[in-house]
């Protein structure tokens, strides 16, 4: 099993920045990809960004150039630096972890952290 604990959400104004963190514990060796998903009010959960164990990243078009995902393998932690935040970025942000050959969106989820961007 893998446990994911997010931190760093909050309320900011448009144009400001936030950094989310997600610490993983448990059977970390089974995890290949980690990432962030979000779910806004009345919307489906959507991909924000992912990063593989080797450092390959993938971003949703809506956050490219504004968000940066990174990982510290020594600390089993990933980060999401969010700059130039917009009101449409308001959502609950979930940390996720996925095994190498998993067909699921993610195999493990964090509890979520609220990000609210006011205009």
C-alpha positions, -999 to 999 in steps of 0.1 A, spaced: 0 0 0 10 36 -6 -1 66 14 -2 101 -1 -4 133 20 -9 166 3 -2 201 18 0 237 6 -35 246 -6 -52 278 3 -68 310 -9 -50 334 -31 -58 362 -55 -55 359 -93 -20 362 -105 -4 349 -73 14 316 -67 11 285 -45 32 254 -41 16 221 -33 35 192 -18 27 155 -17 46 131 5 44 94 -3 50 65 22 46 28 21 56 5 -7 72 33 -28 91 9 -50 59 -1 -68 52 35 -79 64 47 -114 43 78 -120 31 105 -96 10 135 -104 -17 160 -96 -53 159 -107 -80 184 -98 -118 186 -96 -136 219 -98 -172 225 -86 -195 205 -109 -167 192 -130 -150 158 -135 -116 151 -121 -89 161 -146 -52 157 -151 -30 186 -142 5 172 -144 24 140 -140 60 130 -136 77 96 -139 104 81 -118 129 92 -145 116 127 -146 95 128 -177 67 153 -173 33 158 -188 10 188 -184 -26 197 -192 -27 224 -219 -45 247 -195 -16 249 -171 14 247 -195 38 275 -189 22 284 -155 26 252 -135 57 231 -129 58 196 -114 89 183 -98 100 154 -75 125 147 -48 131 110 -49 152 111 -17 122 125 1 95 106 -18 78 139 -24 64 157 -54 57 193 -58 34 215 -80 45 251 -83 15 271 -95 22 305 -109 -1 331 -125 -31 315 -109 -65 321 -124 -100 318 -109 -106 288 -132 -78 270 -113 -101 268 -83 -105 231 -74 -96 204 -50 -62 192 -60 -54 155 -55 -20 138 -55 -20 105 -73 4 76 -77 4 49 -104 22 16 -109 41 10 -141 17 -11 -160 -15 1 -144 -45 8 -167 -61 30 -141 -60 68 -139 -42 62 -106 -38 34 -81 -35 56 -50 -50 90 -41 -44 116 -15 -72 132 5 -71 164 -16 -63 200 -8 -84 230 -17 -71 257 -39 -92 288 -43 -83 317 -66 -103 349 -62 -106 374 -90 
